[in-house]
Amino acid sequence: MLNVNPDTVCRLIALARVFHAKEAVSIPQEPTSPSDDWALQVLADHADDEVFLEFKSIVDDLEPDQQQEVVALLWLGRGDAAQEDWGELLEQAADDWNERTAEYLIAHPHLADHLQEGLDMLGYTCE
């Protein structure tokens, strides 16, 4: 069902856990206004972080449709839609896709949990 390798998603989960566990990482739960580009704030504040750089490299090396699947997994895992709506999530992720996918993903403080939940819902596990 997934075009992106589940092992790759599992590596992203592991990196997200390490990144978000660092004390210096501060990410607002919600943007303060609709015009705030809060995902880019993460990049600006953590541009030299080796964990972030590895995370970004992995995401950037994925094909756009694979990046879209990772975003859809995030949305599925955080409860934006039911498993039956997977196709709709993929369509929305394709419509919203841009080249800043890594920044968008890592800006979510509960990214690892949401990706894990999304994988679980689709029958995949990280070992």
JOBEL-V383351 format. One record per backbone hydrogen bond with DSSP energy under -1.0 kcal/mol. CO is the residue of the C=O (numbers start at 0). NH is the residue of the N-H. If there is no record, write none. Layout:
co-><CO CO>
nh-><NH NH>
This chain:
co-><4 5 6 7 8 9 10 11 12 13 14 15 16 18 21 32 37 38 39 40 41 45 48 49 50 51 52 53 54 55 56 58 62 63 64 65 66 67 68 69 70 71 72 73 74 75 81 82 84 85 86 87 88 89 90 91 99 100 101 102 104 107 109 110 111 112 113 114 115 116 117 118 119>
nh-><8 9 10 11 12 13 14 15 16 17 18 19 20 21 24 35 41 42 43 44 45 48 52 53 54 55 56 57 58 59 60 61 66 67 68 69 70 71 72 73 74 75 76 77 79 78 84 85 88 89 90 91 92 93 94 95 103 104 105 106 107 110 113 114 115 116 117 118 119 120 121 123 122>
